[in-house]
Amino acid sequence: MAATTSAAVTESPGLETQRKEIESLLQEHELCAGDTWYLVERRWYEQWKEYVVTGDQNSSSFPGQIDNTELFEELDSYHLKERLVENEDFVLIPAEAWRNLLAWYGMVDDQPALERKVVDLPSTVKIEVYPVEIFLCLHSNMENVVTAQFSRADHIHTIQKVMMKQFDVVEGAETRLWMKSSDTCCERLRNVNVNVLDSSLSSGMTVIMEMRNEDGTWPSSRPQIMNSVEEQESYRGQPGVCGLTNLGNTCFMNSALQCLSNTPPLTEYFLQSAYLEELNFTNPLGMKGEIAEAYADVIKQMWSGRHYSVVPRLFKTKVGHFASQFLGYQQHDSQELLSFLLDGLHEDLNRVKNKEYIELRDADGRPDQEVAEEAWHNHQRRNNSVIVDTFHGLFKSTLVCPECRKVSVTFDPFCYLSVPLPVSKDRVMEVFFVYLDPVAKPVQHRLVVPKAGKVFDLCSALSEMTNVSVNQMVVADVFNHRFYKIYHADESLSCILDRDDIFVYELSSGSVEEEEGDEVVLALYLRERSHYRDSGSGSSSCGTSLFGHPLLMAVPRVQCSRNALYHLFLQRLARYVRPPDPSEEDEDDEELYKIQTNGVSDDDGEDNGMRPGPFTRDDCCDGGQWDGQADGPAVTQTQPEQAQTQESGKQAQAEGASGEVRAGCSTKDSASASCSAGASAGVPTNSQQGAGLQQQQPCHTEEEEEKGECPPQTNERQAKRKGYQARRRKLLFSIHAVNSNGTTERGMGEDGSAFSFSSQPYVAIDWDPDMKKKCYNENEAEKYVKHQSMEVPHQQTTVQLQECIELFTTVEILEEENPWYCPICKKHQLATKKLDLWSLPEVLIIHLKRFSYTKYSREKLDIIVDFPLRHLDFSGCLLRKTGTNGEPPSRYDLIAVSNHYGGLRDGHYTSYARNKDNGQWYYFDDNKVTYAREEQIVTNAAYLLFYHRQDKIRQPTLPPPSDSSSSPTQPANVTSHKHDGMERAISCVNMETD
């Protein structure tokens, strides 16, 4: 704690001596846990350094007394400012250097010395600038609260002494401390020899001290501050029917806790506080009793019947403290958490205080019964706890050497059975096939392909349904309107997940295999332009956003000009792109022409070519104009005056008199748009282009035109109007070469006339929002057809639990990474191994190994394991026979299930559990709890199964709920029984279906 320093200033040595002493101390001292360092305000320290370097004791740079005023938030409480930075706001010096400076210069009156401890954190050793600030009070007077700061390296005993002094507790009085983290969570600080860090004390918590009564009792076995009287009276629920708050990806922990909470022997052990007598604080393999106490707190709150939901924050903190893999809030495996928790509870509650060394013996031909009893006795000599009593069984392991045929038999304890699932060699995949015919809708197919197959196998299966050659197929993963990946035929199918949206595109014959052939395969993206103005510079810019489904199409290399590509793309999009009606366009042009002329006749205008038109800034990415010649348009730059007008947000109207601007083209589409491709598609024909280039002036009627009698003014006006209409007939979209993300635009060909696709076969077509709204049919673009293979219900594979157990007991050959040392051959051998069940525990946990990891693939097995809810019989596979010799029976009933929905990368955990008091099944989804029916329990999400041996099952003491269809808790806290995780795990293509 910080204490006020009032040391008398002594005669200081010379300045050079001061400098050398302090520098030497700073260089010699390394950070060591428990050492004390001090904070000094940086400006004072820098002034002192300047002072000692000058060598003049009469210098004006004399620093004066040590002054840390700038480090305090306020001088009344001397509370340190938040977010101070070392070497910017303060410097740290070791204790000896501090004592020297204090003796030489003294300190400003009443300022406390900023003493800080070096703490050993799990990953580093550092100086604790901001100590833990906690509240202190007596149990007898909890209104009188004082605030104090302690280092994380301080022991609980230090806090105890400070509290006794602060509250005038008689010296020698027997006291004990409680740690309160919230209004509903308290824990006794049993071991006063641990430090603040290891006790999980953090800022904002309260430490409560109580003193033993004269009659030898304690004022409370636990402080009565768990709930107020009003809260206790407000809710009474079924004990054990309580949700657990998700702290952030902690559904895996909640699911495992709910299953253990509904394991009767373990829960009753904690509810009866039997654990208090068996806490093992000295076990080097344990957690000093903290995991057991944290788990007990959660169980007692859940079974108090006074909570809708419990926040297991302290338990999560304890788990992360002792198992770093569970630090933070990443998703984890519920089985891994369960394994750690059972092992931690066992070591915290181990009745064996000093474990003796035991040398294991091989069977050497002895009877199995003798060897098994010896192995179990040796196990209990080192491991004896409620976990062993409840969950531990015994394997028989038989190893046979492939050379000398040496047989080695051992009996090993186990805490749960990890049984394999039969792995199918095939998998079902759903893909969308996009035909080459632009009018045909995509078709969704369901295929059966080899799990270890290649993309070629997928195409082969699809080829049988579509009669399209494999050589004309390209497989791609579509994500977020772009190609996430385009697969090669020899790539493994294992890299395609079930949730991926896979599209297979039909291309023209030969275009897939020929990389340098006459055709190039283009990836086509659809983008929509959005316009915005830069208020700072006054210029206009545009952005693009992808939409729709991308396409793959083969294009002849000789047709890579913009105009040719425009026609090809327009044909490919014909199903859902409608060219504008020329009559509608003419009407719009007529209206816009009238607005443009502003009611002024053509004769009155001096130069109509320089009149500003309406601001429709489509040329944000444009830089020139080009005509519609089929052999590749040439770029023509705009006049400097026009470019300047465009930059200011106005578009110059290019008259027919301007020789540089081609009639029928719009300057605003100069770099990214083509001339119209036919009247129906908005592209002018060659004759129209010629008419515009030659500045022809049509007459009023055919007769006048034939006679050449058209008035000059009329001819001029109609020519201007027709030239304006031709300019208004612009492209539906513009074409750009882009990167694979559809964002960065790539370079064009020479003179912008053609695209070069040697290294970047990605093209985007940009739509103006108005043009997209008018011509692009989004509903039609999203439609697809379901193949008859989709109509056949997908028969999910179902296996019996007994089959999995039989697989567990089959003979296998050891892997090369885990050989067995044969004592006869004197070398490691890949022996055959067989596991058998010798004895089973009271509560049997079966882990279904749904997550499959091999050298070549990783997958989650979603097959349904049909497991019985009652009468699971192990008599057929249990070596230790029952019945005649008085051994326990081998029939089990299900009591809990941990479920996992989703895949390898993400998912959600829930649980089913049977309440031990009323026998009702419940579904636990984090803080939500609902009634469950027995027919809902067996699903393909079942991951951990908890079975209770029938001879140990206690009959329910309460009748089942009268109405199991309603929520067991308040409606506001519980939703209907739905698999939320299933909804999260499903990924589907957002398309409409015919």
Secondary structure, 3 states (H helix, E strand, C coil): CCEECCCCCCCCCCHHHHHHHHHHHHHHCCCCCCCEEEEEEHHHHHHHHHHHHHCCCCCCCCCCCECCHHHEEECCCCEECCCCCECCCEEEEEHHHHHHHHHHHCECCCCEECEEEEEECCCCEEECCCCEEEEEEECCEEEEEEEEEECCCCEHHHHHHHHHHHCCCCCCCCEEEEEEEECCEEEEECCCCCECCCCCCCCCCEEEEEECCCCCCCCCCCCCCCCCHHHHHHCCCCCCCCEECCCCCCHHHHHHHHHHHCCHHHHHHHHCCHHHHCCCCCCCCCCCCHHHHHHHHHHHHHCCCCCCEECCHHHHHHHHHHCHHHCCCCCCCHHHHHHHHHHHHHHHCCCCCCCCCCCCCCCCCCCHHHHHHHHHHHHHHHCCCHHHHHHCEEEEEEEECCCCCCEEEEEEEECCEEEECCCCCEEEEEEEEECCCCCCCCEEEEEEEECCCEHHHHHHHHHHHHCCCHHHEEEEEEECCEEEEEECCCCEHHHCCCCCCEEEEECCCCCCCCCCCCEEEEEEEEEEEEEEECCCCCCEEEEEEEEEEEEEEEEEHHHCEHHHHHHHHHHHCCCCECCCCHHHHHHHHHHHHHHHHCCCCCCCCCCHHHCECCCCCCCCCCCCEECCCCCCCCEECCCHHHHHHHHCCCCECCCCCCCCCCCCCCHHHCCCCCECEECCCCECCHHHHHHHHCCCCCCCCHHHHHHCCCCHHHHHHHHHHHHHHHHHCECCEEEEEECCCCCCECCCCHHHCECCCCCCCEEEEEECHHHHHHHECHHHHHEEEECHHHHCCCCCCEEEHHHHHHHHCCCEECCCCCCEEECCCCEEECCEEEEEEEECCCEEEEEEECEEECCCCEEECCCEEECCCCCEECCCCECCCCCCCCCCCCEEEEEEEEEEEECCCCEEEEEEEECCCCCCEEEEECCEEEECCHHHCCCCCEEEEEEEEHHHCCCCCCCCCCCCCCCCCCHHHCCCCCCHHHHHHCCCCCCEEC
